[in-house]
Amino acid sequence: MMPQSETQLRLPSYGGQAVIEGVMMRGRKNLAMACRKPDGSIVTYQEDLPSLYQSKLMKIPFLRGVIGLWDALGLGTRMLTKAANYQTGEDEKLEGSSLFFTLLFSLSMAVVLFFILPAFVAGKLDQALNLGVWWGNVIEGILRLIILVVYLALVGRMAEIKRTFMYHGAEHKTINAYEARMELIPEEAAKMSTCHPRCGTSFLLTFLVISTFIFALLGPLSIVLRLASRVIMLPIIAGIAYEYIQWAAKNMDKSKFVKALMQPNLWLQKLSTREPSLDMLEVSINAFKLMLMKEEKPSQS
């Protein structure tokens, strides 16, 4: 997450994600999670982040987006499992090969739904109607966007997912309150927006839009090559999308043009966030304060 004014740009950039009945907050060196247990109490968890986050690799443009995204997916999946354990009382661990294959399966399903399926349908339409490279890719991009919007709208109607989207809103409100230098209490955080320019939903929309232009540059392809290219090019597109989001988040309050470019990203977040309750904001603030305390604690020599 990025600050939203010249003064706030001096603040560290923090982010996070919603989990089951809670929020995980991630800093530069630590992450913290808080969840509401079935008995109403709040349980917290904290751990140090891998050294990867402070390595020189994370300073290399484009590469840092790919590495960070993969590692963040791993952390997010582990925290989702831990949050689920708090609700059931079980202690299921997801690590090593099981974590790898879970991520691989999840990413494979996402690639099939958002890339392979639209590419296949658009490819068949191109063959039947002779649309040409540009229009074929435009239709493919539109299909991706439709699938994304429909997917978010449908899953958002499920009771458990709706609550997770409320915690997603709580995460954004908490970070927005911090960046606005407001007192971190539920009543103050409730006044903030549920949207943030560096949200994962914002990244996903940027990813889909950029992919449309890049795939168009590849020129005419057979169905097989068309489908293969959608998988092979994913890391490159992810790196570009990451750098764009970083740049746009830093400059959207300096430029009306950049702000206009980012507006669709913020609109889409209306589907992946909901207004949280005060008790949800209490959970999110607990996670943020624990992470912040660990971040600001002097390193032990």
N, C-alpha and C positions, 0 to 999 in steps of 0.2 A: 504494500500500500504506500502511496506517496502523499506528502503534504500538499496543500492546495493554495498556498500563497507564498510570497517572497519571504516573509518572516518565518513561516512554518517549514520552509525548505531546509532550515537548519536543524530541524528535528530528525531523528532517525526514522527510517522507513520500516514499518512493521506490517505484518499481514497475518493471515490465518485462514481458517475454514470452519464451517459448521460441522458438528458430528452429531451422533444420536443423543438428544437431550443435552447438548452442550456445545462448547466452542473450544477450538484449539488455536492458540496464538503463537506466532513464530517470530523470533527476533533474529539477530545476526549470529548469536552463539547458543541460544537456548530456545526451547519451546515449552509452553505450559498449556495444560488443558483443564477445564473445569466442566463438570457434568452434574445435573440434578438427578439424584437417585430416586427410586420409586418411593422411598420414605420421606422425600422432601428435602433431605440434606444435600449439601453441595460437597462433592469429592473433587480433589485436585490432583494433578499429576504433572511432573516436570522432568525434563531430561536435557542433557547437552546435545547440541546438534553435531553432526559429523564434521570433521575437519575440512571436508570438501567445501563447506560454506565460506571458509576463510582462506581457501587456497587461491593460487594465482590463476587457476583455470576459470574461476568465477569472475575474473576481470577481463577475460577475452570476449569481445563482442561476438554475438551470434552463437558461439559455442556455449557460453554460460547459460543461455536460455534453454538449450537442449539438455544439458547436464542437470541444471536446477529443476527443470520440469520433471524429469524422470525421478530424481531423488525426492522431490516434493510429493509425487504420486505415491512413492513408497511410504513416506512418513504419514501421509494422509490416510492411506489404507490401514496402516498399523493403528493409528489413533481411532479410526472408526471401529476397528475390532475391539480395542480397549474400552471405548465408550459403550459398545454393545454389552461387554462383559459386566459393566457397572449396573446395567438394567436387569440382567439375567442372573447375576451372582456366580456365573461360571468364569473360568479362567482360560479361555482359548487363546493360544499364542499364534501369531502369524509372522513368521520370520524365515530367513534362509530360502530354501528352494520353494516352500509353500507360498511365501510372499511373492517370489519371482513369477511363479506360474499363475498366481491370482492376478497380478498386474498384467501379465502377458495376455491372459484370457480377456480381461476387461478392456484392454487396449485393442485387442483383435475385434471384439464386438463393436467398439466405437468406430474403428476403421471401416468395418463392413457396413455399418449403418450410415455413417456420415460421408464416406468416400467411395467405397466399392459400389454400393447400390446406386447412388446418383450417377456415378461414372458409367455404369452399365446401362442404365435407362437412357441417359443422354447419348451414349454411343449408338444405341439401337435407333433412337430418333434421328440422329445424324445420318446414319446409313439409309434410313427409310425416306427422309425428307431432304437429304443433301443440304444440311444447314450451314456447313462450313465450320472451320475451327473456332472462330470467335463466338458465333451464336451457340454452337454446341457447348462451349464452356460456360457461357452465360446461363444457359438453361441448367447445366449441371450445378452451377453455383446457387441458382435460385432453388433448385431441389434440395440442396444441402440446408439452406436457410429455412425452408419450409419444414423439413424434418426436425431441425433444431427447435423451432418455435412450437411445433405441434408436440414434440417430446416434452419440453418444459411445461407446456400448458397442461398436458395430460397427467404427468407425474405429480405436478403441483396440486392436483385435486385429491391425491391420496392423503389420508389423515396424517400418517407418520412423516411423509415427505413434506407436507405443508408445515409441520412443526419444525422440521429441519430447515426449511426455507425461512422460518421465523427466527431461528437461531443465526442463520446467515445474515439476516437483517440486523440482528443484535451485534454481530461481529463488526459489520460496517459502521453502525452507529457508534460503537465504542471507539473505534480507531478514528472516526471523524471527530468525535469529542476530544480525544487526545490531541489531534492535530490542530484543533481550534483552541487548545489550551483551556478547555472547560474543566470544571470539577468532575472527576470520574465517579459519578453516582448515577443510578438509574434514571432519576428524574431529569437530569441534565442531558444525559446521552439520548433520552427519548426524543429530544428536540431536533436531533440530527437526521440527516438523510440516510435511507437504507442503501443508497448507491455509492459506489466508489470506482474511480477510473481504472484501478489496477485489479479489479475483481477477476476471478477466473472466468466468469461468464463473458466479461469484456474481452479477455484474451481469446476466448473461443470464437467469438464473432469476428474479431480481427483475423484470426487464423483462417477462417472460412473465406473471408473476402480476399485476402492475399493469395490464397490457394487458387482462386478463380483466375487471377491475372497470370500467375506463374504457369499454371497448366496450359493457358492459352498460348504461351510463348513456346511450348514444346512442339507446336505444329501438328499436322495430321498424324494420327497413330492408329494402329489396328486395335481391336477391342482388347486383346491380350496385353499389348504394350501400354495401352491406356490405363488399364487396371493396375498393372505393375508399377507404372510411374506414380500413381496416387499413393502407393505405399513407400516407395523409395524416396520420394521428395518430402515426406513428412518432417524429418528432422530439420531440413533446410528451411521449410516454411515456419516451423516452430521457432527457430532462431530469429528469423526476420520479425515474426509477430511479437516476440518478447521485446526486441529492441524498439519496435514501434510503440508498444504500450509504455515502456519506460520513458521514451521521448515525449509522447503525448501527455502523459500524466504530469510531467514536469512543466509543460508549456501551455496547457489548456487554459490556465488563468492569465496567461500573458498575451494570448492571441485568440481573437474571436473566431478565426478560421479553424484553428486546432480544436477549439471548444465545439464548433459545429461538427467537425469530423468525429468527435468522440460522443456526440449526442446519441446516435443509435446504440452505442455500447451501453450507455446509461439506461436507455429505454428498455433494452432487453433484460436488464437486471430486475425490472419490475416483475418478470416471470419467475426469477430464481430467488427472490427475496420476498418477505412479508413483514408487516409491522410486528415487532416483538412485544411481548408483555414486559412489565417491569421486573418480574422474577427471572425472565430470560436474560434481560440486560444485567441483572445482578450476577448471573452465572458468567456471562461474557466478560464483565468487568473484573471478576475474580481471576479469570484466566489471564487477562491482560496485566493486571497488577502483579501477579506472580511472575509472569515472564519479564516484566519491566524491572522488578526487584532483582532477578537473577542477572539481567543484562547489565544493570548499573553496579552490581557487586564487584569490588576490585578483584582482579585475578590474583590467585595465590601463587607466589613464586616458590 
